């Protein structure tokens, strides 16, 4: 079992004509779907092999790889579980500063996963990075530098190779990777279930704290919860003689503005977190500083951010 991490963010625009269902208040209870997923993975889907991947970073040679997989007896299943953006240092297994914040990730590594200490994405923005890991191309190869530049049917992608080799490709979550003309060749079914994403901003636009991206807790089921619950329900329908599958779970969280349901929202004391990274990042490209200036981050102090975090939890 392999796992690694990538930092991805921003919302794409193109290619979202796939099946979109809106269901804000349904789905398994949060604790139950966690237990369901653990049970499914423990049973190994009726003794079929499952390869669970947080992010698969490809390095080319996909056609040969898919050919070898298609001839493999007892072909493995694939689950791609992909957070939207997440720095490695928030995970306990990577030395995260808040103890006990990511117990499931940490246990996964301790029990069976391979943790990569030097994973690097081709690009730090959403669509471009997804295109890179789905094709094995560095971002510059075909000029995928914008968030609207998505993969078309005439271009290679891992999902298409798997489907063409008799894999059932199922997708629950956001897109930001495939253009409209790629869906038919690349996936069997793709759905984005609705749900809450964040709470409220407590501050007026002329208050600097408005720009911190810290919002109040989510009060209803999130879209991530509903998508994962639907995927778990689908997994329960699988049998030993089912075709091999690839299950793609691209989450919306974490994503600015930052929010999540209780009790997780209040599970971290803001005063326990390390100092904020400095505004003047020596040796970094100019756009790092320009983003901070554009979002007024260079005017926010650590005390203001921590105070807002406390206020949001009480909101």
C-alpha positions as protocol buffer text, in pm:
chain_id: "A"
residue {
  index: 1
  type: UNK
  ca { x: 0 y: 0 z: 0 }
}
residue {
  index: 2
  type: UNK
  ca { x: 144 y: 333 z: -102 }
}
residue {
  index: 3
  type: UNK
  ca { x: 61 y: 677 z: 27 }
}
residue {
  index: 4
  type: UNK
  ca { x: 207 y: 1017 z: -29 }
}
residue {
  index: 5
  type: UNK
  ca { x: 105 y: 1381 z: -8 }
}
residue {
  index: 6
  type: UNK
  ca { x: 57 y: 1672 z: -242 }
}
residue {
  index: 7
  type: UNK
  ca { x: -44 y: 2033 z: -203 }
}
residue {
  index: 8
  type: UNK
  ca { x: -328 y: 2120 z: -440 }
}
residue {
  index: 9
  type: UNK
  ca { x: -581 y: 2400 z: -439 }
}
residue {
  index: 10
  type: UNK
  ca { x: -825 y: 2626 z: -625 }
}
residue {
  index: 11
  type: UNK
  ca { x: -1149 y: 2539 z: -806 }
}
residue {
  index: 12
  type: UNK
  ca { x: -1157 y: 2449 z: -1176 }
}
residue {
  index: 13
  type: UNK
  ca { x: -1408 y: 2580 z: -1427 }
}
residue {
  index: 14
  type: UNK
  ca { x: -1425 y: 2337 z: -1720 }
}
residue {
  index: 15
  type: UNK
  ca { x: -1548 y: 1981 z: -1751 }
}
residue {
  index: 16
  type: UNK
  ca { x: -1808 y: 1971 z: -1475 }
}
residue {
  index: 17
  type: UNK
  ca { x: -2094 y: 1845 z: -1693 }
}
residue {
  index: 18
  type: UNK
  ca { x: -2055 y: 1502 z: -1535 }
}
residue {
  index: 19
  type: UNK
  ca { x: -2345 y: 1376 z: -1325 }
}
residue {
  index: 20
  type: UNK
  ca { x: -2399 y: 1619 z: -1040 }
}
residue {
  index: 21
  type: UNK
  ca { x: -2635 y: 1528 z: -760 }
}
residue {
  index: 22
  type: UNK
  ca { x: -2729 y: 1762 z: -478 }
}
residue {
  index: 23
  type: UNK
  ca { x: -2808 y: 1607 z: -145 }
}
residue {
  index: 24
  type: UNK
  ca { x: -2718 y: 1835 z: 142 }
}
residue {
  index: 25
  type: UNK
  ca { x: -2849 y: 1644 z: 440 }
}
residue {
  index: 26
  type: UNK
  ca { x: -2803 y: 1276 z: 365 }
}
residue {
  index: 27
  type: UNK
  ca { x: -2521 y: 1028 z: 398 }
}
residue {
  index: 28
  type: UNK
  ca { x: -2395 y: 796 z: 669 }
}
residue {
  index: 29
  type: UNK
  ca { x: -2320 y: 946 z: 1011 }
}
residue {
  index: 30
  type: UNK
  ca { x: -1961 y: 1067 z: 1030 }
}
residue {
  index: 31
  type: UNK
  ca { x: -1841 y: 806 z: 1277 }
}
residue {
  index: 32
  type: UNK
  ca { x: -2022 y: 524 z: 1098 }
}
residue {
  index: 33
  type: UNK
  ca { x: -1869 y: 586 z: 756 }
}
residue {
  index: 34
  type: UNK
  ca { x: -1522 y: 586 z: 915 }
}
residue {
  index: 35
  type: UNK
  ca { x: -1592 y: 247 z: 1072 }
}
residue {
  index: 36
  type: UNK
  ca { x: -1741 y: 120 z: 745 }
}
residue {
  index: 37
  type: UNK
  ca { x: -1428 y: 213 z: 552 }
}
residue {
  index: 38
  type: UNK
  ca { x: -1205 y: 44 z: 810 }
}
residue {
  index: 39
  type: UNK
  ca { x: -1418 y: -270 z: 791 }
}
residue {
  index: 40
  type: UNK
  ca { x: -1408 y: -279 z: 411 }
}
residue {
  index: 41
  type: UNK
  ca { x: -1032 y: -235 z: 399 }
}
residue {
  index: 42
  type: UNK
  ca { x: -983 y: -497 z: 672 }
}
residue {
  index: 43
  type: UNK
  ca { x: -1183 y: -756 z: 478 }
}
residue {
  index: 44
  type: UNK
  ca { x: -980 y: -661 z: 166 }
}
residue {
  index: 45
  type: UNK
  ca { x: -1295 y: -667 z: -44 }
}
residue {
  index: 46
  type: UNK
  ca { x: -1352 y: -1042 z: -36 }
}
residue {
  index: 47
  type: UNK
  ca { x: -981 y: -1122 z: -61 }
}
residue {
  index: 48
  type: UNK
  ca { x: -922 y: -903 z: -368 }
}
residue {
  index: 49
  type: UNK
  ca { x: -607 y: -695 z: -349 }
}
residue {
  index: 50
  type: UNK
  ca { x: -657 y: -324 z: -292 }
}
residue {
  index: 51
  type: UNK
  ca { x: -394 y: -58 z: -355 }
}
residue {
  index: 52
  type: UNK
  ca { x: -497 y: 254 z: -163 }
}
residue {
  index: 53
  type: UNK
  ca { x: -326 y: 568 z: -289 }
}
residue {
  index: 54
  type: UNK
  ca { x: -339 y: 920 z: -148 }
}
residue {
  index: 55
  type: UNK
  ca { x: -161 y: 1045 z: -458 }
}
residue {
  index: 56
  type: UNK
  ca { x: 6 y: 839 z: -729 }
}
residue {
  index: 57
  type: UNK
  ca { x: 293 y: 1032 z: -887 }
}
residue {
  index: 58
  type: UNK
  ca { x: 358 y: 881 z: -1228 }
}
residue {
  index: 59
  type: UNK
  ca { x: 691 y: 900 z: -1407 }
}
residue {
  index: 60
  type: UNK
  ca { x: 591 y: 785 z: -1753 }
}
residue {
  index: 61
  type: UNK
  ca { x: 576 y: 449 z: -1926 }
}
residue {
  index: 62
  type: UNK
  ca { x: 205 y: 417 z: -1854 }
}
residue {
  index: 63
  type: UNK
  ca { x: 115 y: 211 z: -2160 }
}
residue {
  index: 64
  type: UNK
  ca { x: 365 y: -60 z: -2070 }
}
residue {
  index: 65
  type: UNK
  ca { x: 256 y: -47 z: -1707 }
}
residue {
  index: 66
  type: UNK
  ca { x: -112 y: -88 z: -1797 }
}
residue {
  index: 67
  type: UNK
  ca { x: -29 y: -376 z: -2030 }
}
residue {
  index: 68
  type: UNK
  ca { x: 148 y: -559 z: -1750 }
}
residue {
  index: 69
  type: UNK
  ca { x: -142 y: -494 z: -1512 }
}
residue {
  index: 70
  type: UNK
  ca { x: -396 y: -623 z: -1766 }
}
residue {
  index: 71
  type: UNK
  ca { x: -211 y: -957 z: -1778 }
}
residue {
  index: 72
  type: UNK
  ca { x: -169 y: -982 z: -1402 }
}
residue {
  index: 73
  type: UNK
  ca { x: -362 y: -1264 z: -1230 }
}
residue {
  index: 74
  type: UNK
  ca { x: -590 y: -1130 z: -955 }
}
residue {
  index: 75
  type: UNK
  ca { x: -545 y: -772 z: -1073 }
}
residue {
  index: 76
  type: UNK
  ca { x: -529 y: -514 z: -792 }
}
residue {
  index: 77
  type: UNK
  ca { x: -797 y: -258 z: -724 }
}
residue {
  index: 78
  type: UNK
  ca { x: -699 y: 108 z: -681 }
}
residue {
  index: 79
  type: UNK
  ca { x: -838 y: 369 z: -443 }
}
residue {
  index: 80
  type: UNK
  ca { x: -708 y: 721 z: -498 }
}
residue {
  index: 81
  type: UNK
  ca { x: -786 y: 929 z: -188 }
}
residue {
  index: 82
  type: UNK
  ca { x: -680 y: 1285 z: -263 }
}
residue {
  index: 83
  type: UNK
  ca { x: -709 y: 1581 z: -24 }
}
residue {
  index: 84
  type: UNK
  ca { x: -736 y: 1910 z: -210 }
}
residue {
  index: 85
  type: UNK
  ca { x: -442 y: 2086 z: -48 }
}
residue {
  index: 86
  type: UNK
  ca { x: -251 y: 1986 z: 261 }
}
residue {
  index: 87
  type: UNK
  ca { x: 100 y: 2065 z: 374 }
}
residue {
  index: 88
  type: UNK
  ca { x: 295 y: 1760 z: 485 }
}
residue {
  index: 89
  type: UNK
  ca { x: 381 y: 1917 z: 820 }
}
residue {
  index: 90
  type: UNK
  ca { x: 19 y: 1902 z: 938 }
}
residue {
  index: 91
  type: UNK
  ca { x: 41 y: 1520 z: 944 }
}
residue {
  index: 92
  type: UNK
  ca { x: 175 y: 1358 z: 1258 }
}
residue {
  index: 93
  type: UNK
  ca { x: 377 y: 1107 z: 1059 }
}
residue {
  index: 94
  type: UNK
  ca { x: 565 y: 1397 z: 897 }
}
residue {
  index: 95
  type: UNK
  ca { x: 632 y: 1561 z: 1233 }
}
residue {
  index: 96
  type: UNK
  ca { x: 312 y: 1765 z: 1254 }
}
residue {
  index: 97
  type: UNK
  ca { x: 311 y: 2022 z: 1531 }
}
residue {
  index: 98
  type: UNK
  ca { x: -36 y: 1945 z: 1672 }
}
residue {
  index: 99
  type: UNK
  ca { x: -20 y: 1607 z: 1845 }
}
residue {
  index: 100
  type: UNK
  ca { x: -297 y: 1364 z: 1758 }
}
residue {
  index: 101
  type: UNK
  ca { x: -438 y: 1579 z: 1479 }
}
residue {
  index: 102
  type: UNK
  ca { x: -422 y: 1309 z: 1209 }
}
residue {
  index: 103
  type: UNK
  ca { x: -454 y: 972 z: 1388 }
}
residue {
  index: 104
  type: UNK
  ca { x: -590 y: 782 z: 1086 }
}
residue {
  index: 105
  type: UNK
  ca { x: -314 y: 892 z: 850 }
}
residue {
  index: 106
  type: UNK
  ca { x: -54 y: 819 z: 1117 }
}
residue {
  index: 107
  type: UNK
  ca { x: -197 y: 473 z: 1190 }
}
residue {
  index: 108
  type: UNK
  ca { x: -209 y: 395 z: 816 }
}
residue {
  index: 109
  type: UNK
  ca { x: 164 y: 458 z: 790 }
}
residue {
  index: 110
  type: UNK
  ca { x: 242 y: 259 z: 1105 }
}
residue {
  index: 111
  type: UNK
  ca { x: 34 y: -41 z: 999 }
}
residue {
  index: 112
  type: UNK
  ca { x: 90 y: -91 z: 628 }
}
residue {
  index: 113
  type: UNK
  ca { x: 155 y: 218 z: 416 }
}
residue {
  index: 114
  type: UNK
  ca { x: 473 y: 332 z: 247 }
}
residue {
  index: 115
  type: UNK
  ca { x: 548 y: 695 z: 331 }
}
residue {
  index: 116
  type: UNK
  ca { x: 749 y: 894 z: 81 }
}
residue {
  index: 117
  type: UNK
  ca { x: 979 y: 1145 z: 247 }
}
residue {
  index: 118
  type: UNK
  ca { x: 1052 y: 1342 z: -72 }
}
residue {
  index: 119
  type: UNK
  ca { x: 731 y: 1359 z: -278 }
}
residue {
  index: 120
  type: UNK
  ca { x: 715 y: 1663 z: -504 }
}
residue {
  index: 121
  type: UNK
  ca { x: 433 y: 1785 z: -725 }
}
residue {
  index: 122
  type: UNK
  ca { x: 498 y: 1930 z: -1069 }
}
residue {
  index: 123
  type: UNK
  ca { x: 297 y: 2244 z: -991 }
}
residue {
  index: 124
  type: UNK
  ca { x: 146 y: 2392 z: -676 }
}
residue {
  index: 125
  type: UNK
  ca { x: -193 y: 2479 z: -826 }
}
residue {
  index: 126
  type: UNK
  ca { x: -489 y: 2246 z: -859 }
}
residue {
  index: 127
  type: UNK
  ca { x: -558 y: 2154 z: -1223 }
}
residue {
  index: 128
  type: UNK
  ca { x: -199 y: 2169 z: -1340 }
}
residue {
  index: 129
  type: UNK
  ca { x: -80 y: 1932 z: -1068 }
}
residue {
  index: 130
  type: UNK
  ca { x: -363 y: 1686 z: -1131 }
}
residue {
  index: 131
  type: UNK
  ca { x: -290 y: 1683 z: -1503 }
}
residue {
  index: 132
  type: UNK
  ca { x: 75 y: 1609 z: -1426 }
}
residue {
  index: 133
  type: UNK
  ca { x: 9 y: 1306 z: -1208 }
}
residue {
  index: 134
  type: UNK
  ca { x: -263 y: 1170 z: -1439 }
}
residue {
  index: 135
  type: UNK
  ca { x: -32 y: 1183 z: -1744 }
}
residue {
  index: 136
  type: UNK
  ca { x: 319 y: 1149 z: -1606 }
}
residue {
  index: 137
  type: UNK
  ca { x: 409 y: 1474 z: -1784 }
}
residue {
  index: 138
  type: UNK
  ca { x: 577 y: 1762 z: -1605 }
}
residue {
  index: 139
  type: UNK
  ca { x: 359 y: 2072 z: -1628 }
}
residue {
  index: 140
  type: UNK
  ca { x: 570 y: 2239 z: -1898 }
}
residue {
  index: 141
  type: UNK
  ca { x: 547 y: 1948 z: -2147 }
}
residue {
  index: 142
  type: UNK
  ca { x: 213 y: 2050 z: -2296 }
}
residue {
  index: 143
  type: UNK
  ca { x: 179 y: 2393 z: -2143 }
}
residue {
  index: 144
  type: UNK
  ca { x: -74 y: 2312 z: -1870 }
}
residue {
  index: 145
  type: UNK
  ca { x: -22 y: 2625 z: -1668 }
}
residue {
  index: 146
  type: UNK
  ca { x: -379 y: 2753 z: -1617 }
}
residue {
  index: 147
  type: UNK
  ca { x: -661 y: 2627 z: -1403 }
}
residue {
  index: 148
  type: UNK
  ca { x: -894 y: 2596 z: -1704 }
}
residue {
  index: 149
  type: UNK
  ca { x: -650 y: 2384 z: -1908 }
}
residue {
  index: 150
  type: UNK
  ca { x: -785 y: 2032 z: -1858 }
}
residue {
  index: 151
  type: UNK
  ca { x: -710 y: 1697 z: -2025 }
}
residue {
  index: 152
  type: UNK
  ca { x: -887 y: 1627 z: -2354 }
}
residue {
  index: 153
  type: UNK
  ca { x: -983 y: 1296 z: -2514 }
}
residue {
  index: 154
  type: UNK
  ca { x: -687 y: 1298 z: -2755 }
}
residue {
  index: 155
  type: UNK
  ca { x: -438 y: 1314 z: -2466 }
}
residue {
  index: 156
  type: UNK
  ca { x: -319 y: 1030 z: -2241 }
}
residue {
  index: 157
  type: UNK
  ca { x: -440 y: 983 z: -1887 }
}
residue {
  index: 158
  type: UNK
  ca { x: -419 y: 704 z: -1632 }
}
residue {
  index: 159
  type: UNK
  ca { x: -798 y: 678 z: -1591 }
}
residue {
  index: 160
  type: UNK
  ca { x: -845 y: 609 z: -1962 }
}
residue {
  index: 161
  type: UNK
  ca { x: -573 y: 342 z: -1963 }
}
residue {
  index: 162
  type: UNK
  ca { x: -736 y: 163 z: -1672 }
}
residue {
  index: 163
  type: UNK
  ca { x: -1083 y: 177 z: -1826 }
}
residue {
  index: 164
  type: UNK
  ca { x: -949 y: 47 z: -2157 }
}
residue {
  index: 165
  type: UNK
  ca { x: -802 y: -248 z: -1966 }
}
residue {
  index: 166
  type: UNK
  ca { x: -1142 y: -356 z: -1828 }
}
residue {
  index: 167
  type: UNK
  ca { x: -1124 y: -160 z: -1504 }
}
residue {
  index: 168
  type: UNK
  ca { x: -1441 y: -4 z: -1371 }
}
residue {
  index: 169
  type: UNK
  ca { x: -1353 y: 359 z: -1302 }
}
residue {
  index: 170
  type: UNK
  ca { x: -1575 y: 526 z: -1041 }
}
residue {
  index: 171
  type: UNK
  ca { x: -1540 y: 886 z: -925 }
}
residue {
  index: 172
  type: UNK
  ca { x: -1697 y: 1076 z: -635 }
}
residue {
  index: 173
  type: UNK
  ca { x: -1583 y: 1433 z: -576 }
}
residue {
  index: 174
  type: UNK
  ca { x: -1467 y: 1744 z: -757 }
}
residue {
  index: 175
  type: UNK
  ca { x: -1308 y: 1756 z: -1102 }
}
residue {
  index: 176
  type: UNK
  ca { x: -1038 y: 2009 z: -1199 }
}
residue {
  index: 177
  type: UNK
  ca { x: -865 y: 1752 z: -1423 }
}
residue {
  index: 178
  type: UNK
  ca { x: -1072 y: 1620 z: -1718 }
}
residue {
  index: 179
  type: UNK
  ca { x: -1229 y: 1826 z: -1996 }
}
residue {
  index: 180
  type: UNK
  ca { x: -1584 y: 1741 z: -2102 }
}
residue {
  index: 181
  type: UNK
  ca { x: -1475 y: 1535 z: -2402 }
}
residue {
  index: 182
  type: UNK
  ca { x: -1264 y: 1303 z: -2181 }
}
residue {
  index: 183
  type: UNK
  ca { x: -1538 y: 1168 z: -1956 }
}
residue {
  index: 184
  type: UNK
  ca { x: -1672 y: 893 z: -2182 }
}
residue {
  index: 185
  type: UNK
  ca { x: -1332 y: 736 z: -2248 }
}
residue {
  index: 186
  type: UNK
  ca { x: -1196 y: 780 z: -1895 }
}
residue {
  index: 187
  type: UNK
  ca { x: -1467 y: 696 z: -1641 }
}
residue {
  index: 188
  type: UNK
  ca { x: -1771 y: 474 z: -1601 }
}
residue {
  index: 189
  type: UNK
  ca { x: -1944 y: 709 z: -1359 }
}
residue {
  index: 190
  type: UNK
  ca { x: -1857 y: 1044 z: -1200 }
}
residue {
  index: 191
  type: UNK
  ca { x: -2066 y: 1222 z: -939 }
}
residue {
  index: 192
  type: UNK
  ca { x: -2029 y: 1527 z: -719 }
}
residue {
  index: 193
  type: UNK
  ca { x: -2272 y: 1522 z: -427 }
}
residue {
  index: 194
  type: UNK
  ca { x: -2370 y: 1851 z: -272 }
}
residue {
  index: 195
  type: UNK
  ca { x: -2324 y: 1960 z: 88 }
}
residue {
  index: 196
  type: UNK
  ca { x: -2185 y: 2239 z: 301 }
}
residue {
  index: 197
  type: UNK
  ca { x: -1824 y: 2350 z: 256 }
}
residue {
  index: 198
  type: UNK
  ca { x: -1764 y: 2622 z: 513 }
}
residue {
  index: 199
  type: UNK
  ca { x: -1928 y: 2845 z: 770 }
}
residue {
  index: 200
  type: UNK
  ca { x: -1926 y: 3225 z: 788 }
}
residue {
  index: 201
  type: UNK
  ca { x: -1666 y: 3498 z: 789 }
}
residue {
  index: 202
  type: UNK
  ca { x: -1708 y: 3687 z: 1117 }
}
residue {
  index: 203
  type: UNK
  ca { x: -1541 y: 4006 z: 997 }
}
residue {
  index: 204
  type: UNK
  ca { x: -1629 y: 4288 z: 759 }
}
residue {
  index: 205
  type: UNK
  ca { x: -1429 y: 4331 z: 443 }
}
residue {
  index: 206
  type: UNK
  ca { x: -1251 y: 4638 z: 585 }
}
residue {
  index: 207
  type: UNK
  ca { x: -1126 y: 4433 z: 882 }
}
residue {
  index: 208
  type: UNK
  ca { x: -788 y: 4276 z: 809 }
}
residue {
  index: 209
  type: UNK
  ca { x: -898 y: 3956 z: 980 }
}
residue {
  index: 210
  type: UNK
  ca { x: -1149 y: 3910 z: 697 }
}
residue {
  index: 211
  type: UNK
  ca { x: -856 y: 3799 z: 480 }
}
residue {
  index: 212
  type: UNK
  ca { x: -726 y: 3519 z: 702 }
}
residue {
  index: 213
  type: UNK
  ca { x: -959 y: 3261 z: 538 }
}
residue {
  index: 214
  type: UNK
  ca { x: -1060 y: 3125 z: 880 }
}
residue {
  index: 215
  type: UNK
  ca { x: -1437 y: 3070 z: 889 }
}
residue {
  index: 216
  type: UNK
  ca { x: -1680 y: 2939 z: 1149 }
}
residue {
  index: 217
  type: UNK
  ca { x: -1755 y: 2564 z: 1171 }
}
residue {
  index: 218
  type: UNK
  ca { x: -1972 y: 2384 z: 917 }
}
residue {
  index: 219
  type: UNK
  ca { x: -2309 y: 2295 z: 1069 }
}
residue {
  index: 220
  type: UNK
  ca { x: -2446 y: 2044 z: 812 }
}
residue {
  index: 221
  type: UNK
  ca { x: -2299 y: 1744 z: 633 }
}
residue {
  index: 222
  type: UNK
  ca { x: -2019 y: 1839 z: 397 }
}
residue {
  index: 223
  type: UNK
  ca { x: -1993 y: 1746 z: 31 }
}
residue {
  index: 224
  type: UNK
  ca { x: -1684 y: 1540 z: 118 }
}
residue {
  index: 225
  type: UNK
  ca { x: -1881 y: 1339 z: 373 }
}
residue {
  index: 226
  type: UNK
  ca { x: -2161 y: 1272 z: 125 }
}
residue {
  index: 227
  type: UNK
  ca { x: -1921 y: 1173 z: -153 }
}
residue {
  index: 228
  type: UNK
  ca { x: -1725 y: 937 z: 71 }
}
residue {
  index: 229
  type: UNK
  ca { x: -2044 y: 783 z: 209 }
}
residue {
  index: 230
  type: UNK
  ca { x: -2168 y: 717 z: -146 }
}
residue {
  index: 231
  type: UNK
  ca { x: -1835 y: 558 z: -239 }
}
residue {
  index: 232
  type: UNK
  ca { x: -1848 y: 332 z: 67 }
}
residue {
  index: 233
  type: UNK
  ca { x: -2202 y: 225 z: -23 }
}
residue {
  index: 234
  type: UNK
  ca { x: -2080 y: 138 z: -373 }
}
residue {
  index: 235
  type: UNK
  ca { x: -1784 y: -60 z: -233 }
}
residue {
  index: 236
  type: UNK
  ca { x: -2027 y: -271 z: -31 }
}
residue {
  index: 237
  type: UNK
  ca { x: -2189 y: -388 z: -356 }
}
residue {
  index: 238
  type: UNK
  ca { x: -1865 y: -540 z: -483 }
}
residue {
  index: 239
  type: UNK
  ca { x: -1825 y: -916 z: -500 }
}
residue {
  index: 240
  type: UNK
  ca { x: -1528 y: -1145 z: -549 }
}
residue {
  index: 241
  type: UNK
  ca { x: -1605 y: -1192 z: -919 }
}
residue {
  index: 242
  type: UNK
  ca { x: -1657 y: -821 z: -996 }
}
residue {
  index: 243
  type: UNK
  ca { x: -1429 y: -652 z: -1247 }
}
residue {
  index: 244
  type: UNK
  ca { x: -1127 y: -476 z: -1094 }
}
residue {
  index: 245
  type: UNK
  ca { x: -1195 y: -114 z: -1012 }
}
residue {
  index: 246
  type: UNK
  ca { x: -1031 y: 222 z: -977 }
}
residue {
  index: 247
  type: UNK
  ca { x: -1207 y: 446 z: -723 }
}
residue {
  index: 248
  type: UNK
  ca { x: -1110 y: 814 z: -734 }
}
residue {
  index: 249
  type: UNK
  ca { x: -1198 y: 1033 z: -433 }
}
residue {
  index: 250
  type: UNK
  ca { x: -1084 y: 1393 z: -491 }
}
residue {
  index: 251
  type: UNK
  ca { x: -1187 y: 1586 z: -179 }
}
residue {
  index: 252
  type: UNK
  ca { x: -1279 y: 1952 z: -152 }
}
residue {
  index: 253
  type: UNK
  ca { x: -1110 y: 1982 z: 189 }
}
residue {
  index: 254
  type: UNK
  ca { x: -877 y: 2133 z: 293 }
}
residue {
  index: 255
  type: UNK
  ca { x: -947 y: 2439 z: 78 }
}
residue {
  index: 256
  type: UNK
  ca { x: -969 y: 2811 z: 148 }
}
residue {
  index: 257
  type: UNK
  ca { x: -1166 y: 2948 z: 317 }
}
residue {
  index: 258
  type: UNK
  ca { x: -1085 y: 2704 z: 594 }
}
residue {
  index: 259
  type: UNK
  ca { x: -1360 y: 2538 z: 792 }
}
residue {
  index: 260
  type: UNK
  ca { x: -1481 y: 2194 z: 900 }
}
residue {
  index: 261
  type: UNK
  ca { x: -1749 y: 2044 z: 1127 }
}
residue {
  index: 262
  type: UNK
  ca { x: -1727 y: 2013 z: 1501 }
}
residue {
  index: 263
  type: UNK
  ca { x: -1579 y: 1850 z: 1705 }
}
residue {
  index: 264
  type: UNK
  ca { x: -1278 y: 1860 z: 1471 }
}
residue {
  index: 265
  type: UNK
  ca { x: -1297 y: 2236 z: 1433 }
}
residue {
  index: 266
  type: UNK
  ca { x: -1227 y: 2294 z: 1802 }
}
residue {
  index: 267
  type: UNK
  ca { x: -992 y: 1999 z: 1847 }
}
residue {
  index: 268
  type: UNK
  ca { x: -678 y: 2212 z: 1810 }
}
residue {
  index: 269
  type: UNK
  ca { x: -586 y: 2494 z: 2047 }
}
residue {
  index: 270
  type: UNK
  ca { x: -463 y: 2781 z: 1825 }
}
residue {
  index: 271
  type: UNK
  ca { x: -209 y: 2878 z: 2092 }
}
residue {
  index: 272
  type: UNK
  ca { x: -47 y: 2536 z: 2058 }
}
residue {
  index: 273
  type: UNK
  ca { x: 49 y: 2592 z: 1694 }
}
residue {
  index: 274
  type: UNK
  ca { x: 399 y: 2704 z: 1591 }
}
residue {
  index: 275
  type: UNK
  ca { x: 472 y: 3059 z: 1474 }
}
residue {
  index: 276
  type: UNK
  ca { x: 340 y: 3163 z: 1134 }
}
residue {
  index: 277
  type: UNK
  ca { x: 585 y: 3152 z: 848 }
}
residue {
  index: 278
  type: UNK
  ca { x: 744 y: 3493 z: 791 }
}
residue {
  index: 279
  type: UNK
  ca { x: 617 y: 3727 z: 521 }
}
residue {
  index: 280
  type: UNK
  ca { x: 962 y: 3789 z: 375 }
}
residue {
  index: 281
  type: UNK
  ca { x: 1049 y: 3443 z: 250 }
}
residue {
  index: 282
  type: UNK
  ca { x: 1415 y: 3462 z: 158 }
}
residue {
  index: 283
  type: UNK
  ca { x: 1513 y: 3278 z: -157 }
}
residue {
  index: 284
  type: UNK
  ca { x: 1155 y: 3223 z: -275 }
}
residue {
  index: 285
  type: UNK
  ca { x: 1005 y: 3344 z: -606 }
}
residue {
  index: 286
  type: UNK
  ca { x: 854 y: 3693 z: -606 }
}
residue {
  index: 287
  type: UNK
  ca { x: 501 y: 3565 z: -647 }
}
residue {
  index: 288
  type: UNK
  ca { x: 512 y: 3415 z: -295 }
}
residue {
  index: 289
  type: UNK
  ca { x: 544 y: 3764 z: -149 }
}
residue {
  index: 290
  type: UNK
  ca { x: 298 y: 3910 z: -401 }
}
residue {
  index: 291
  type: UNK
  ca { x: 28 y: 3660 z: -298 }
}
residue {
  index: 292
  type: UNK
  ca { x: 74 y: 3765 z: 63 }
}
residue {
  index: 293
  type: UNK
  ca { x: 42 y: 4130 z: -34 }
}
residue {
  index: 294
  type: UNK
  ca { x: -263 y: 4068 z: -255 }
}
residue {
  index: 295
  type: UNK
  ca { x: -443 y: 3884 z: 27 }
}
residue {
  index: 296
  type: UNK
  ca { x: -322 y: 4134 z: 293 }
}
residue {
  index: 297
  type: UNK
  ca { x: -146 y: 3851 z: 474 }
}
residue {
  index: 298
  type: UNK
  ca { x: 158 y: 4071 z: 513 }
}
residue {
  index: 299
  type: UNK
  ca { x: -48 y: 4297 z: 742 }
}
residue {
  index: 300
  type: UNK
  ca { x: -189 y: 4022 z: 962 }
}
residue {
  index: 301
  type: UNK
  ca { x: -7 y: 3939 z: 1283 }
}
residue {
  index: 302
  type: UNK
  ca { x: 9 y: 3596 z: 1440 }
}
residue {
  index: 303
  type: UNK
  ca { x: -190 y: 3725 z: 1739 }
}
residue {
  index: 304
  type: UNK
  ca { x: -470 y: 3845 z: 1508 }
}
residue {
  index: 305
  type: UNK
  ca { x: -491 y: 3508 z: 1335 }
}
residue {
  index: 306
  type: UNK
  ca { x: -497 y: 3315 z: 1662 }
}
residue {
  index: 307
  type: UNK
  ca { x: -760 y: 3550 z: 1804 }
}
residue {
  index: 308
  type: UNK
  ca { x: -978 y: 3497 z: 1498 }
}
residue {
  index: 309
  type: UNK
  ca { x: -937 y: 3124 z: 1526 }
}
residue {
  index: 310
  type: UNK
  ca { x: -1066 y: 3140 z: 1884 }
}
residue {
  index: 311
  type: UNK
  ca { x: -1351 y: 3375 z: 1785 }
}
residue {
  index: 312
  type: UNK
  ca { x: -1457 y: 3148 z: 1498 }
}
residue {
  index: 313
  type: UNK
  ca { x: -1484 y: 2851 z: 1730 }
}
residue {
  index: 314
  type: UNK
  ca { x: -1715 y: 3048 z: 1955 }
}
residue {
  index: 315
  type: UNK
  ca { x: -1924 y: 3185 z: 1667 }
}
